[in-house]
Amino acid sequence: MRVLIVYPILAREIPLMEQRLRLSLENIKTIKTMEVFHLFIVQDEPYIIPPDWKMSNSDIIFLEDKAVSFARNAGLDYAENGKFDYLLYHESSIIFSDGFCTFIDSASRETRDLIYTGRVVWTLPESSPLILGTEEEKPNILKNSCVCCYLLPVKLIRGLRFTTKVGPGKITAIKAGEDTNFLVDFFKQNKSYKIIHSQNAILYHPPRPTDGSKHLFYSRGQGAMYRHFLSEKTLGYGVLTYFFLFWGNTILRVLLFRKHARKIFMERARGFFSKDYLLFRADSK
């Protein structure tokens, strides 16, 4: 089994994320039953890559900094053209725990067609639990929307691509929702597949700033994303629970006088009530 790990990276962020990436690379070395290949996709400008990233089982691609979706799509192209069995994304801000890598390694011993997924935590654990505790379940994309959590079988991608007009980037007005939108399309195309999930297969993500700046950054895109899912009816009635929680959280922020709360409310409303949601359909097949 061959797994391609794709690292979309902005060149200007490399000095900030080097240590996190090195921690992930050490844990990835524990994957023994799969053949691992690393693809670094560097956006923004050519950059002198740290020497220990230049491994025999790696490649580097330089792209113009347009949006993260372009880098992710380059990874999808590479995975399909290179005839890899699995694809795994590694964003610059996260760390793969040893438990997550052990969980991924176990996929090579599975004879059924299952999609493996871990979970994101916001506090770096001292160590991962020894017992992974897996369970089969139906996909819950709005609960687990980070694409880095999913070990994606390449044969199931079948031409799917990330929408390039949404998500973080220089050319996008909508800065959120590209992960969730891709996963919705992926599971819509593969309805019969279940996922095997482990709460102890952990990806660590640094906490968001307490001043609400990240929430503000994503707010317009989040509003547009919910409008898109409601109009498409792809997620059924299940989306309504998360939709009401989304607006409940928005209103609660205002009532508690949280920083940027009014701006977040206005931006989420702007995304929801405008035609921004149509951008999620731009690259759909």
N, C-alpha and C positions, 0 to 999 in steps of 0.2 A: 504493500500500500504506500502511495506517495502523497504527501500533504504539502501544499504550497502555503506558506505564511506570508501575507502581504502587509508591508509596513508603509502606509501613506504618510509622508513626513514633509513638513515645511522646513526648508533649509534654515531659516532664522530660528526655528525651535530646537534644532539639534543640540546646542549647548545646554538647553534646559531639560531635555529629556534623556540625555545620554545615560545617566545613572539608572533611571527606571528601565530603559531598554536592556542594559547589561544584566539587571536582575532577572528580567524575563528570559534573556538568552541562556542564562545559567540554568533556569528551571526547564527550558525547552530541551536542554541536553539530556534530561531524564526520559525523553521519549525514545524508546529503544526499538519498538516493533514496527514503527513507521519510518519511511525514508523522508526526512524533512528537508525542504528547500526554502530558502529565504529570498524574498523579492522586496528590495527597498525602492520605493517610488518617491523620489525627492522632487518637490515642487518649489518654485520661487526662483532658484538660480543654481548653477553648478556649485557644488560644495565639496571640500576635501573631506571625504568620508573617513571616520576613525579607522585605523588599520585593523583592529580586531573585528570590524564588521565585514571585512573582505575575506570571506570563507570560501572554500572550494565548492560548497553547496549553496552559493548565493549569486544574485545578480542585482544590478542597480540600473534604474531607469530615471532619467531626468525629464520632467515635464514643466511646461509653463504653468504658473500658479493661476488657475481659473477657479476651480472649486474642487472640494474633496471627492465629489462624485466622479470626476474625470480620472483621478488616481485609482479609485476603486474599480472603475470600469476597465482600466488598463490591467489591473490584477485579474479580473474575470477573463479578459482576452488571453492573458498569459497562461492561466490555468487550463482553459479549453484547448489552446494551441499546443500546450506542453503535455497534454494527456495525463494530468494529475487526477488522483482519485478524490482528494478532498481539498477544500480551500478554507483558510482561516485568516481573518483580518486582525491586525494588531495596531490599534491607534497609538499615537505617540504619547498620550497621557496615561496609559494604563500599564499594569504589570500583570503578567500571567503568573499565578501562584503554582507551586509544585503540585498541589492537588488538582488544579485545572489541567495541567500537562499530563498527569497520571490518568485522569479521566479521558482525555483525548486519546492517549495511547491505547486505552482499552477498546476503542472503536475498531481496531484492526482484528480483534478477536470475535467480533459480532457478525453472525451469519445473516441476520435479518437486515432489512433496509430501514434504519432508524437515523434520526438526525439528533446529534448530541448537542446539548447546550448546558452552560454553566450559568453563573449569575454575577452581577456587579455588586461590590460592596464599597462603602465610602470611607472605611477605616482599615488601614493596613493591618492584617492579622499577624501575630508573631509566627504562626505556622499554620498549615492547613491540617484539618482533621485527617487521621489515618484511614478512617472508614468513610467512603464516599457516599453511600446511601442513595442509590439511584432509584428512579421511578419513571414509568412511562406515563405520558400525559398528552393531551391535545395542545397544540400551540396556543399561547396567550401572548400575542405580539405586543399589545399595549402595556402589558405588565413587564415583559422582557424584550424591550425594543432595541437593545444594543446589538448591532450585527456582529461585534467581536465575540459575543457569547456563543455563537453558532459555528459548529464544524459542518460546513456545507458540502454535501456530495456533488462533485462537479457535474456528474451525469444528469442531475436534477435541475441544473441552472438553465440549460437549453436555450441560450440566447437572451436570457433576462439581463437587463442592465439598470443601473441606478439612474434616476431622473436627474439630468445635469442642470436643471434650472432651479433646483432647491438644494439646501444644505450649505454649510459654511464655505465661503469662497469670495474672491474679488468680484466676480461677475453676477453673483446671485443677490436678489433682494430678500428672498426667503431663506433664512439661515438654519432651518430645522426641518426634520421630517423625512429626510432622504433614507435613513436606515429603516424606519418603520414602513415607509412606502414600498421599499424593495422587499422586505420580509413578507408584507401582505401579498404582493405579486407572486413571491416564491411559493408560499403555502397555498395560494389560490391555484397555482399550476400543479401543485403536488398535494392535493387534498387528502389522499389516502394514507399519507405518511404521518406517523406519530413521532414525537420527540422523546428522547431519554434524557432526563434532567437530573442534575445533582446539585443540591443546595450547598454542598461543600466544595464544588468545583468553582473556585473563586477567581474573579478578575478584580483587581483593586483599581479604583478610580479616585484620584485626589478629590477632596470635598470642594464643592463650588464656593466661590467667595460669599461671605455673609452679607455683603451689601446689595445683593439682588441683581448685580450687573449681568450675570450669566442668564438669569431668568429673563431679564429685559432683552438680551441679545437674541434669545430663541423665541420670544413671545409672539411676534407676528407670524412666524412660521408655524407655531403650534396651533394658533387660531385657524389658519388656513388648512392645516392638516385635518383637524376635526371636521371642518366644513366638507373637505374632500371625502372623508370616509363616510360621513352621513349621507352625502349626495350619491355616492357610489353604492352604498348599502352592502359593501363587501364583507364587513365584519358583523353583519346582522344586528340584533338588538343588544349584543354584548357591549358595543361601543357606547351605548347610552350611559352605562354606569360610569365609565371613565370620563365621558363628556361632562356629566353633572359634577363629578369630583374635580375636574379641571376648572370649571367655573366657580365651584364652591371655594376652592383654594384661592382663586383670583380675588373673589369678593372678601374672603377672610383677610387677605393681605391688606386690603384697603381699610377694613375695620380696625385692624391692629396697627395701622399707621407704619407698616413696614417700608423700608427705603425703596424707592422707585415703584411703589405699589400702584399708584395712579397711572404712571406711564405704562406699566405692565398691563394693567386693565385696558387702557386705550389701544395698545399695540395688539393685544390678543383680539379685541373687538374689531380692530381694523383688518386683521388677517381673516377673521371669520366672516365679516359682512361684505368684504370686497370680492373681487374676482381673482384674488391671489390663488385660491384653491385650484384654479384651472391649470396652474403651472405644474401640479403634480401629475397631470395627464400628458405632459408634453412629450415624454419619451416612451410612453406606454405603447405596447404592441397592439 
